[in-house]
Amino acid sequence: RYDREERKATFLFTNRKELEGLALGKMQSVTIESRDGYQLVSYYTLPVDSGCDGRPDQPLAMVLLVHGGPWGRDNWGYNPDHQWLANRGYAVLSVNFRGSTGLGKEFVNAGNMEWGGKMHDDLVDAVQWAIDEGIADPRRVAIMGGSYGGYATLVGLTFTPDNFACGVDIVGPSNLMTLLESFPPYWQPQIEVFATRVGDHRTEEGRALLNARSPLYYVDRIKRPLLIGQGANDPRVKRAESDQIVAAMQEKDIPVTYVLYTDEGHGFASPEN
């Protein structure tokens, strides 16, 4: 509570008691310019005592943590995934790539038809910024995310396989055609949105674009460790999206670690999982 006349703040309560007394990494905000001039509002967290002034004493292993949606955004503030990874010694970077919301319609629309295209370029540009700033060790950058972030992980290991040391794909689509064709009934009203922003699976031109941007067809390019986590009951990104890329990798004798949770849906809710 803040008393304006006395100019004094009084502590009332905390809403995360289990965090009291724990050392949390400070989330830093930065705006990174993309290769074609877009301003990418981004956030990064460093391990506690790894440096000062928002820079580590030496480049760190870094996790590029990609948000889902993709029509959502990362925000400044307490982020449990940032803190969990930073606590284990990683720098963590989250980027509001084009197509993210909350940053203007032009920025959202700039992501139209750019899944696996310029949206991914934005992520690569942000990683390069972190390398140039001495935050990330270029040999030890992981890409990780759920839903669209999982798709971005698969894109990272297939479209730009030399950029990342490993990837963690959580409930990410591997084939954009089968993703759109398997929409649950409650998503059907959104089909035109996806046709406009991702690609229209009902037209020949749209199918060609969707196939070209589907990591499933580029598994032979994967050369770094990949962990895939999938919920068996996911109604949005069906189990088949993970099953099919795992099968394609196994057919080509490419190592992959696949964990299927029978009690999960679109993302993991159980702390044990």
N, C-alpha and C positions, 0 to 999 in steps of 0.2 A: 504494500500500500504506500502511495506517495502523497505526502502532505505538502501541498504547494506553498502554503504560507510559511511553514517551518523549513521547507526545502529538505525534507528528510524522508528516506525510504525505510519502511519496516517490513521485514521478511514475514510472510504469512505461512506458506507451506510449500512442499515440493510434490510434484505429481509422479516422480520416479524415485521412490525412496531407496530402491536397491542401487541407484547410481550415486548416492551420497558418499562422499569420501573417496570416490574413484577418480583416477587421473584420466581425463578425456582429451583427445587430440583436438586442437582448434581447427574448425573448418575455415579455410581461406576462400575468398571469392576472387575471381579473375575473369576478364573478358578477353577471349582469344580471337584473333582475326583469321577467318578461313582463307583459303587460297584465292577465292573469288570475292573477298571483301565482306562477307557476313560476320557479324559480331556474335560470337558464341559465348554466352554467359555460362561460366563453368565454376565448379567448386572442387577443392582438393583438401585432403586431410593428411597430415604427416604423423608418424608415431611420436608420442610424447618424448621430449628431450632429444629429438633427432637433429635439432638445429634451432636457429632463431630467425626472425624476420621472414617467416614463411618459406625458408629454404633449408634443406637438410645440409649437414656437414659434408656429406658425399652423396652421389646419386644412389637411389634406393630401388629395390625391386618394387614395381608399381602395378596396381590393378586398375585397369580402365573399367569402371562399373557403369554399364549402359542401362538407362531407364527403359521401362516398357511403354506400351501404348501403341505406336510411338507418340500418340497425341496426348501427352502428359508432359511433365517437366520435373527436373531436379530443383530443389530449393535449398536455401541456406538454413542451417539449423541442425539440431540433433538428428543424426542418421545412424541407426544401429548397425547397418552394414559397413559404413565408413569406420565406425568406432571398432567394430569386431576385427576388421582387417588391419587397421592401424595398430591395434593392440598387439597384433601378431607380427608387427615389424614392416608392414607394407605402406607405401604411399598409395593413396586412393584418389582417383580422378573421375569426376562425373561431368558430362558435357551436355548442354542443351543444344544438340545438333538441330539443323533445319528440320522443320516438321514438328518440333516441340511447341507446346502451347504456352500461352501467357506472355508471349513476347511480340505480339502483333500478327495480324492476318497475313501480311506479306511473308513473314518468317515461316508461318505454318504452311502457306501455299508453295513456298520454295521447295518443300519436301515432296510435292506431287510427282509421282512416277520416279522417285529417286531412292526407293528402298534398294539397298545394296549399291547405290550409285553415289550421288553427291552427299547423301546423308552419311554414308560411310566415310567419304573423303573428309567430312568435318571431324569425325572421330580420329582419323589418322593424323590430321593437322594438329589436333589438340595434343595427341601423344608426342608429336614432334616438338611442340612448344615445351612440353614438360622435359623432354630430353635436352633441348637447347638451354633451358633454365637451370639445368643441373639437378632437377628433381628426380628424374627417372633414369635408370640404367638401361640403355637401349637394348641390351641383351636379355633383360629380365622384365619384360612388360607382358602381363597377362590381360586377357579380355574376358569379361564375365557379365552376365545379365540374365534376366528372366523375360519371357514372352518376346517382345520385339528385341529386348536386350540379348536373349538367347539366339535369335536370328542373327543379330549383329555379330555375335560370337562366331557362329558358323561362317558368316561372310568373312570375318577377319581371318579365319584359318584356311579359307579356300581362295578368296579373291586377293588377299594380301598376306600370304602365308609366311613371308619373311619378317613381318612387323611384330609378331607376337610369339612369346616363348611357350604359351599354352593357352587353353581356353576352357571356360566353364559355361556350358549352355544349360539353362534351366527352362524347361517347357518352351523351347524355341521352335518355330516352324522351319522345316528344311526344304519344303516344296510349296511355293506360293500358290500354285494351281490347286493342289489338294487341300491347302488351307482354306481357300475361298469356297471350294466345292463342299467342304464339310462343316460349314457354319451351322451352329445350333439354331433352332427356330427363332429364339428371341433376338438373334442378330440379323435376321433377314431384312428388317427395315433399314439396316445400315449398308446393304449391299451396294447401293449407288455411291455411298461415301468411299468405300473401298475401291470401286471401279474407277472413281475419279482420282483417288490419291495413291493407289497401289498399282492398279492395272485391271482391265476388264477381261475376266476369264471367258466371257461370252463371245468375244470377237477374235479373229485370227491374229490381228496385230497385238491385242492385249495378251493373248496366250503366249505369243513369241516373247514379249517383254517379261512376263512372269517366269517363264522357263529360264530365260537368260539371267534372271536375278535370283535363281533358286540354288542354294549351296549344294543340294542333293546331286546336281549334275557335274559337280567339280570336286568330288571327294578324292580323286586321284592326286589333287594338289596338297592335301593335308599331310603335313610332315612333323607337326608338333603335338604334344600330348593334349587330348581332349577328354573332358569329363562331361557326360550328359546326364541330367537328372530330369525325370518325368513323373508326373502324377497319372496313375492309371485311369482316374475318373475325371480328367480334364475335359470340360465341355467345349472349350474355346480352341485350344491347340491340342488336337486329339493325340492319343498315344502313338498313332501311326506315323506322326511327323518325326518322332524320335526313332521308332522302330525301323523306318525305312532307311534313314541315313546310317544307322548302326549296321543294318544288314548290308548296305552298299560298301561300307568300309571293311566289314569282315570278309566280304566276297573278294576284295582286293588285298586282303591280308594287311590292312592298316590298323594298328592298335587303337582301341577306344575303350574307355571305361563307362559303362552304362548302368545307372541305378534307377530302377523302377519302383516307385512307392505305390502300393496297392490301396493305401488309405489317404491319398492326396488328390487334389484337383489341379486348378491352374495356379501353380505355385505351392510352396510348402508352408503349412500352418503348424505342424507338430515340431516342438523343439528337438525331440529325439531325431527326427528326420533331418 
